Amino acid sequence: MITVVGGTGRLGRLVIARLVAQGLPVRAAGRSAPVTPVPGAEFVAADVRDPASLPPALAGSRVVVSAVHGMDPAAGESPATVDRNGNRNLVRAARETGADIVLVSIVGARDDHPIELFRMKAAAEAALVEEAAAYGLGWTIVRATAFADMWLDLFRSTAGRSGVPKVLGRGRNPVNFVAVDDVAVAVARACTDPSLHGQVVEVAGEDLTETALAGLVTRPGRRPAHIPTPVVWAVGNVLRPVRPGLARVARQALLMERVPMRADPVPGHQQHPWLPLTPVSTLVAP
């Protein structure tokens, strides 16, 4: 059994579909059942923030995938509670089960990164490697850049009837965006390929500014609109006590304008020639 925790999300569903297509037994674990389940996969309720919910969800697993993240502003969560603490809980539960672990992280994760999500992913990686060394677990870390599909959907949602998406701040700093299905290929491969044990697989795509990415879903003849930086700063700081999730997104948007966010896909593809490299433009329906 392969259990994908976060299996009801965008990446998790793609990973599950690939594994099911290979004829493998797969379980999706998440806080609530998916509206549209992936055919051929079972579902079990679990929350990485609740350690007691994990052992039943992981029972009988030979591989456990962590595809969770704590950046949903409406979910009452945070990178600290999900990406760091939740992954620590999950690694311990997987260790008790004796399962190998595939952790989805982020390119550039390090413990002194200016962006909270990167620091929390680095903490999760460290916890995994420490537990694996102590208990002889098989592990693979898949690091990915920003999910292009998710960002495109976000820009579409802000465009509304006007067809003009809204970009937080200037949106001029190049960011590496990758197709989610490219990441799913790497995660699914890590579940079934023992040669990837003990490795960090990096999956990157194209460097684009947020403005350029938003332009792909902007009505012809128009340009993306920009929410002024002072307004974004106000949202990130003034709303922090009452809307912490939204405020966190705003603060991260400001940091993404100042922090290097480029990534080179070439080394990862040289090391793993089976990795796809999907052009971001092809993710936009004609």
Contacts in CASP RR format, 6 or more apart in sequence:
PFRMAT RR
TARGET T0000
AUTHOR 0000-0000-0000
METHOD contacts of the structure
MODEL  1
MITVVGGTGRLGRLVIARLVAQGLPVRAAGRSAPVTPVPGAEFVAADVRD
PASLPPALAGSRVVVSAVHGMDPAAGESPATVDRNGNRNLVRAARETGAD
IVLVSIVGARDDHPIELFRMKAAAEAALVEEAAAYGLGWTIVRATAFADM
WLDLFRSTAGRSGVPKVLGRGRNPVNFVAVDDVAVAVARACTDPSLHGQV
VEVAGEDLTETALAGLVTRPGRRPAHIPTPVVWAVGNVLRPVRPGLARVA
RQALLMERVPMRADPVPGHQQHPWLPLTPVSTLVAP
1 25 0 8 1.000
1 26 0 8 1.000
1 27 0 8 1.000
1 60 0 8 1.000
1 61 0 8 1.000
1 62 0 8 1.000
1 63 0 8 1.000
2 19 0 8 1.000
2 24 0 8 1.000
2 25 0 8 1.000
2 26 0 8 1.000
2 27 0 8 1.000
2 61 0 8 1.000
2 62 0 8 1.000
2 63 0 8 1.000
2 64 0 8 1.000
2 65 0 8 1.000
2 191 0 8 1.000
3 26 0 8 1.000
3 27 0 8 1.000
3 28 0 8 1.000
3 29 0 8 1.000
3 44 0 8 1.000
3 57 0 8 1.000
3 58 0 8 1.000
3 61 0 8 1.000
3 63 0 8 1.000
3 64 0 8 1.000
3 65 0 8 1.000
3 99 0 8 1.000
4 12 0 8 1.000
4 15 0 8 1.000
4 16 0 8 1.000
4 19 0 8 1.000
4 26 0 8 1.000
4 27 0 8 1.000
4 28 0 8 1.000
4 29 0 8 1.000
4 65 0 8 1.000
4 67 0 8 1.000
5 29 0 8 1.000
5 30 0 8 1.000
5 46 0 8 1.000
5 48 0 8 1.000
5 57 0 8 1.000
5 64 0 8 1.000
5 65 0 8 1.000
5 66 0 8 1.000
5 67 0 8 1.000
5 68 0 8 1.000
5 90 0 8 1.000
6 12 0 8 1.000
6 28 0 8 1.000
6 29 0 8 1.000
6 30 0 8 1.000
6 66 0 8 1.000
6 67 0 8 1.000
6 68 0 8 1.000
7 13 0 8 1.000
7 15 0 8 1.000
7 16 0 8 1.000
7 28 0 8 1.000
7 29 0 8 1.000
7 30 0 8 1.000
7 34 0 8 1.000
7 65 0 8 1.000
7 67 0 8 1.000
8 28 0 8 1.000
8 30 0 8 1.000
8 31 0 8 1.000
8 32 0 8 1.000
8 33 0 8 1.000
8 34 0 8 1.000
8 43 0 8 1.000
9 34 0 8 1.000
9 67 0 8 1.000
10 147 0 8 1.000
10 149 0 8 1.000
10 150 0 8 1.000
10 180 0 8 1.000
11 67 0 8 1.000
11 104 0 8 1.000
11 147 0 8 1.000
11 180 0 8 1.000
11 183 0 8 1.000
11 184 0 8 1.000
11 187 0 8 1.000
12 28 0 8 1.000
12 65 0 8 1.000
12 67 0 8 1.000
12 184 0 8 1.000
12 187 0 8 1.000
13 28 0 8 1.000
13 34 0 8 1.000
13 38 0 8 1.000
14 180 0 8 1.000
14 181 0 8 1.000
14 184 0 8 1.000
15 65 0 8 1.000
15 67 0 8 1.000
15 184 0 8 1.000
15 187 0 8 1.000
15 188 0 8 1.000
15 191 0 8 1.000
16 26 0 8 1.000
16 28 0 8 1.000
16 38 0 8 1.000
16 41 0 8 1.000
17 38 0 8 1.000
17 184 0 8 1.000
18 184 0 8 1.000
18 185 0 8 1.000
18 188 0 8 1.000
19 26 0 8 1.000
19 188 0 8 1.000
19 191 0 8 1.000
19 192 0 8 1.000
20 26 0 8 1.000
20 38 0 8 1.000
20 39 0 8 1.000
20 40 0 8 1.000
20 41 0 8 1.000
22 188 0 8 1.000
22 192 0 8 1.000
24 191 0 8 1.000
24 192 0 8 1.000
26 38 0 8 1.000
26 40 0 8 1.000
26 41 0 8 1.000
26 42 0 8 1.000
27 41 0 8 1.000
27 42 0 8 1.000
27 43 0 8 1.000
27 44 0 8 1.000
27 57 0 8 1.000
27 61 0 8 1.000
28 34 0 8 1.000
28 37 0 8 1.000
28 38 0 8 1.000
28 41 0 8 1.000
28 42 0 8 1.000
28 43 0 8 1.000
28 44 0 8 1.000
29 43 0 8 1.000
29 44 0 8 1.000
29 45 0 8 1.000
29 46 0 8 1.000
29 57 0 8 1.000
29 58 0 8 1.000
30 43 0 8 1.000
30 44 0 8 1.000
30 45 0 8 1.000
30 46 0 8 1.000
30 47 0 8 1.000
30 57 0 8 1.000
31 45 0 8 1.000
31 46 0 8 1.000
31 47 0 8 1.000
32 45 0 8 1.000
33 43 0 8 1.000
33 45 0 8 1.000
34 43 0 8 1.000
37 43 0 8 1.000
44 56 0 8 1.000
44 57 0 8 1.000
45 53 0 8 1.000
45 57 0 8 1.000
46 53 0 8 1.000
46 54 0 8 1.000
46 56 0 8 1.000
46 57 0 8 1.000
46 58 0 8 1.000
47 53 0 8 1.000
48 54 0 8 1.000
48 66 0 8 1.000
48 68 0 8 1.000
48 82 0 8 1.000
48 85 0 8 1.000
48 86 0 8 1.000
48 87 0 8 1.000
48 89 0 8 1.000
48 90 0 8 1.000
49 77 0 8 1.000
49 81 0 8 1.000
49 82 0 8 1.000
49 85 0 8 1.000
49 86 0 8 1.000
49 89 0 8 1.000
50 89 0 8 1.000
51 89 0 8 1.000
51 92 0 8 1.000
51 93 0 8 1.000
54 89 0 8 1.000
54 90 0 8 1.000
54 93 0 8 1.000
55 93 0 8 1.000
55 96 0 8 1.000
55 97 0 8 1.000
58 64 0 8 1.000
58 93 0 8 1.000
58 94 0 8 1.000
58 97 0 8 1.000
58 99 0 8 1.000
59 97 0 8 1.000
60 97 0 8 1.000
60 99 0 8 1.000
61 94 0 8 1.000
61 97 0 8 1.000
61 99 0 8 1.000
62 99 0 8 1.000
62 100 0 8 1.000
63 99 0 8 1.000
63 100 0 8 1.000
63 101 0 8 1.000
63 102 0 8 1.000
63 191 0 8 1.000
64 90 0 8 1.000
64 93 0 8 1.000
64 94 0 8 1.000
64 97 0 8 1.000
64 99 0 8 1.000
64 100 0 8 1.000
64 101 0 8 1.000
64 102 0 8 1.000
65 101 0 8 1.000
65 102 0 8 1.000
65 104 0 8 1.000
65 187 0 8 1.000
65 191 0 8 1.000
66 87 0 8 1.000
66 90 0 8 1.000
66 91 0 8 1.000
66 101 0 8 1.000
66 102 0 8 1.000
66 103 0 8 1.000
66 104 0 8 1.000
66 124 0 8 1.000
67 104 0 8 1.000
67 187 0 8 1.000
68 82 0 8 1.000
68 83 0 8 1.000
68 86 0 8 1.000
68 87 0 8 1.000
68 90 0 8 1.000
68 104 0 8 1.000
69 79 0 8 1.000
69 82 0 8 1.000
69 83 0 8 1.000
69 117 0 8 1.000
70 77 0 8 1.000
70 78 0 8 1.000
70 79 0 8 1.000
70 81 0 8 1.000
70 82 0 8 1.000
70 83 0 8 1.000
70 117 0 8 1.000
71 79 0 8 1.000
71 117 0 8 1.000
71 248 0 8 1.000
71 249 0 8 1.000
71 252 0 8 1.000
73 243 0 8 1.000
73 245 0 8 1.000
73 246 0 8 1.000
73 248 0 8 1.000
73 249 0 8 1.000
74 245 0 8 1.000
76 244 0 8 1.000
76 245 0 8 1.000
78 116 0 8 1.000
78 244 0 8 1.000
78 245 0 8 1.000
78 248 0 8 1.000
79 116 0 8 1.000
79 117 0 8 1.000
79 119 0 8 1.000
79 120 0 8 1.000
79 121 0 8 1.000
79 248 0 8 1.000
80 116 0 8 1.000
80 120 0 8 1.000
82 120 0 8 1.000
83 117 0 8 1.000
83 120 0 8 1.000
83 121 0 8 1.000
83 123 0 8 1.000
83 124 0 8 1.000
84 120 0 8 1.000
84 123 0 8 1.000
84 124 0 8 1.000
84 127 0 8 1.000
86 124 0 8 1.000
87 103 0 8 1.000
87 123 0 8 1.000
87 124 0 8 1.000
87 127 0 8 1.000
87 128 0 8 1.000
88 123 0 8 1.000
88 124 0 8 1.000
88 127 0 8 1.000
90 101 0 8 1.000
91 101 0 8 1.000
91 103 0 8 1.000
91 124 0 8 1.000
91 127 0 8 1.000
91 128 0 8 1.000
91 131 0 8 1.000
92 131 0 8 1.000
94 100 0 8 1.000
94 101 0 8 1.000
94 137 0 8 1.000
95 131 0 8 1.000
95 135 0 8 1.000
95 137 0 8 1.000
98 137 0 8 1.000
99 137 0 8 1.000
100 137 0 8 1.000
100 138 0 8 1.000
100 139 0 8 1.000
100 140 0 8 1.000
100 197 0 8 1.000
101 128 0 8 1.000
101 132 0 8 1.000
101 137 0 8 1.000
101 138 0 8 1.000
101 139 0 8 1.000
101 140 0 8 1.000
102 139 0 8 1.000
102 140 0 8 1.000
102 141 0 8 1.000
102 142 0 8 1.000
102 187 0 8 1.000
102 190 0 8 1.000
102 191 0 8 1.000
103 124 0 8 1.000
103 125 0 8 1.000
103 128 0 8 1.000
103 139 0 8 1.000
103 140 0 8 1.000
103 141 0 8 1.000
103 142 0 8 1.000
104 142 0 8 1.000
104 144 0 8 1.000
104 183 0 8 1.000
104 187 0 8 1.000
105 121 0 8 1.000
105 122 0 8 1.000
105 124 0 8 1.000
105 125 0 8 1.000
105 141 0 8 1.000
105 142 0 8 1.000
105 143 0 8 1.000
105 144 0 8 1.000
106 117 0 8 1.000
106 118 0 8 1.000
106 121 0 8 1.000
106 143 0 8 1.000
106 144 0 8 1.000
106 145 0 8 1.000
107 143 0 8 1.000
107 144 0 8 1.000
107 145 0 8 1.000
107 176 0 8 1.000
107 202 0 8 1.000
107 203 0 8 1.000
107 204 0 8 1.000
107 263 0 8 1.000
108 118 0 8 1.000
108 143 0 8 1.000
108 263 0 8 1.000
109 118 0 8 1.000
109 119 0 8 1.000
109 121 0 8 1.000
109 122 0 8 1.000
109 125 0 8 1.000
109 143 0 8 1.000
110 118 0 8 1.000
110 119 0 8 1.000
110 122 0 8 1.000
111 119 0 8 1.000
111 122 0 8 1.000
111 123 0 8 1.000
111 126 0 8 1.000
112 119 0 8 1.000
113 119 0 8 1.000
113 122 0 8 1.000
113 259 0 8 1.000
114 255 0 8 1.000
114 258 0 8 1.000
114 259 0 8 1.000
115 252 0 8 1.000
115 255 0 8 1.000
115 256 0 8 1.000
115 259 0 8 1.000
116 248 0 8 1.000
116 252 0 8 1.000
117 252 0 8 1.000
125 141 0 8 1.000
128 139 0 8 1.000
128 141 0 8 1.000
129 139 0 8 1.000
131 137 0 8 1.000
132 138 0 8 1.000
132 139 0 8 1.000
132 198 0 8 1.000
138 197 0 8 1.000
138 198 0 8 1.000
139 197 0 8 1.000
139 198 0 8 1.000
140 190 0 8 1.000
140 196 0 8 1.000
140 197 0 8 1.000
140 198 0 8 1.000
140 199 0 8 1.000
140 200 0 8 1.000
140 201 0 8 1.000
141 198 0 8 1.000
141 199 0 8 1.000
141 200 0 8 1.000
141 201 0 8 1.000
142 183 0 8 1.000
142 186 0 8 1.000
142 187 0 8 1.000
142 190 0 8 1.000
142 200 0 8 1.000
142 201 0 8 1.000
142 203 0 8 1.000
143 200 0 8 1.000
143 201 0 8 1.000
143 202 0 8 1.000
143 203 0 8 1.000
144 178 0 8 1.000
144 183 0 8 1.000
144 186 0 8 1.000
144 202 0 8 1.000
144 203 0 8 1.000
144 204 0 8 1.000
145 175 0 8 1.000
145 176 0 8 1.000
145 177 0 8 1.000
145 178 0 8 1.000
145 203 0 8 1.000
145 204 0 8 1.000
145 205 0 8 1.000
145 263 0 8 1.000
146 175 0 8 1.000
146 176 0 8 1.000
146 177 0 8 1.000
146 178 0 8 1.000
146 261 0 8 1.000
147 177 0 8 1.000
147 178 0 8 1.000
147 179 0 8 1.000
147 180 0 8 1.000
147 183 0 8 1.000
148 177 0 8 1.000
148 178 0 8 1.000
148 179 0 8 1.000
148 180 0 8 1.000
148 205 0 8 1.000
148 206 0 8 1.000
148 213 0 8 1.000
148 280 0 8 1.000
148 283 0 8 1.000
149 179 0 8 1.000
149 180 0 8 1.000
149 181 0 8 1.000
149 283 0 8 1.000
150 180 0 8 1.000
151 177 0 8 1.000
151 210 0 8 1.000
151 213 0 8 1.000
152 213 0 8 1.000
152 216 0 8 1.000
152 217 0 8 1.000
152 283 0 8 1.000
152 284 0 8 1.000
155 165 0 8 1.000
155 166 0 8 1.000
155 167 0 8 1.000
155 213 0 8 1.000
155 214 0 8 1.000
155 215 0 8 1.000
155 217 0 8 1.000
155 224 0 8 1.000
156 165 0 8 1.000
156 217 0 8 1.000
158 165 0 8 1.000
158 166 0 8 1.000
159 165 0 8 1.000
159 166 0 8 1.000
159 217 0 8 1.000
159 218 0 8 1.000
159 219 0 8 1.000
162 219 0 8 1.000
162 222 0 8 1.000
163 217 0 8 1.000
163 218 0 8 1.000
163 219 0 8 1.000
163 222 0 8 1.000
164 218 0 8 1.000
164 219 0 8 1.000
164 222 0 8 1.000
164 223 0 8 1.000
164 224 0 8 1.000
164 225 0 8 1.000
165 214 0 8 1.000
165 215 0 8 1.000
165 217 0 8 1.000
165 218 0 8 1.000
165 224 0 8 1.000
165 225 0 8 1.000
166 224 0 8 1.000
166 225 0 8 1.000
166 226 0 8 1.000
166 227 0 8 1.000
167 210 0 8 1.000
167 211 0 8 1.000
167 214 0 8 1.000
167 224 0 8 1.000
167 225 0 8 1.000
167 226 0 8 1.000
167 227 0 8 1.000
168 210 0 8 1.000
168 226 0 8 1.000
168 227 0 8 1.000
168 232 0 8 1.000
168 249 0 8 1.000
168 250 0 8 1.000
168 253 0 8 1.000
168 254 0 8 1.000
169 226 0 8 1.000
169 227 0 8 1.000
169 228 0 8 1.000
169 229 0 8 1.000
169 232 0 8 1.000
169 253 0 8 1.000
169 254 0 8 1.000
169 257 0 8 1.000
170 211 0 8 1.000
170 226 0 8 1.000
170 229 0 8 1.000
170 257 0 8 1.000
171 209 0 8 1.000
171 210 0 8 1.000
171 211 0 8 1.000
171 226 0 8 1.000
171 257 0 8 1.000
172 209 0 8 1.000
172 211 0 8 1.000
172 257 0 8 1.000
173 209 0 8 1.000
173 210 0 8 1.000
173 256 0 8 1.000
173 257 0 8 1.000
173 258 0 8 1.000
173 259 0 8 1.000
173 261 0 8 1.000
174 207 0 8 1.000
174 208 0 8 1.000
174 209 0 8 1.000
174 261 0 8 1.000
174 262 0 8 1.000
175 207 0 8 1.000
175 208 0 8 1.000
175 209 0 8 1.000
175 210 0 8 1.000
175 213 0 8 1.000
175 256 0 8 1.000
175 261 0 8 1.000
175 262 0 8 1.000
176 204 0 8 1.000
176 205 0 8 1.000
176 206 0 8 1.000
176 207 0 8 1.000
176 261 0 8 1.000
176 262 0 8 1.000
176 263 0 8 1.000
176 265 0 8 1.000
177 205 0 8 1.000
177 206 0 8 1.000
177 207 0 8 1.000
177 208 0 8 1.000
177 213 0 8 1.000
177 280 0 8 1.000
178 203 0 8 1.000
178 204 0 8 1.000
178 205 0 8 1.000
178 206 0 8 1.000
178 265 0 8 1.000
178 278 0 8 1.000
179 205 0 8 1.000
179 276 0 8 1.000
179 278 0 8 1.000
179 280 0 8 1.000
179 283 0 8 1.000
181 276 0 8 1.000
181 278 0 8 1.000
182 203 0 8 1.000
182 205 0 8 1.000
182 275 0 8 1.000
182 276 0 8 1.000
182 277 0 8 1.000
182 278 0 8 1.000
183 203 0 8 1.000
185 274 0 8 1.000
185 275 0 8 1.000
185 276 0 8 1.000
186 201 0 8 1.000
186 203 0 8 1.000
186 272 0 8 1.000
186 275 0 8 1.000
189 196 0 8 1.000
189 274 0 8 1.000
190 196 0 8 1.000
190 201 0 8 1.000
201 268 0 8 1.000
201 271 0 8 1.000
201 272 0 8 1.000
201 275 0 8 1.000
202 263 0 8 1.000
202 267 0 8 1.000
202 268 0 8 1.000
203 265 0 8 1.000
203 268 0 8 1.000
203 275 0 8 1.000
204 263 0 8 1.000
204 264 0 8 1.000
204 265 0 8 1.000
204 268 0 8 1.000
205 263 0 8 1.000
205 265 0 8 1.000
205 277 0 8 1.000
205 278 0 8 1.000
205 280 0 8 1.000
206 265 0 8 1.000
206 279 0 8 1.000
206 280 0 8 1.000
207 262 0 8 1.000
207 263 0 8 1.000
208 280 0 8 1.000
210 256 0 8 1.000
211 224 0 8 1.000
211 226 0 8 1.000
213 280 0 8 1.000
214 224 0 8 1.000
215 223 0 8 1.000
215 224 0 8 1.000
216 280 0 8 1.000
216 281 0 8 1.000
216 284 0 8 1.000
217 284 0 8 1.000
218 224 0 8 1.000
229 254 0 8 1.000
229 257 0 8 1.000
232 250 0 8 1.000
232 253 0 8 1.000
232 254 0 8 1.000
233 250 0 8 1.000
233 254 0 8 1.000
235 246 0 8 1.000
235 247 0 8 1.000
235 250 0 8 1.000
236 246 0 8 1.000
236 247 0 8 1.000
236 248 0 8 1.000
236 250 0 8 1.000
236 251 0 8 1.000
236 254 0 8 1.000
237 247 0 8 1.000
237 251 0 8 1.000
238 247 0 8 1.000
239 246 0 8 1.000
239 247 0 8 1.000
239 250 0 8 1.000
240 247 0 8 1.000
265 277 0 8 1.000
268 275 0 8 1.000
269 275 0 8 1.000
269 277 0 8 1.000
END
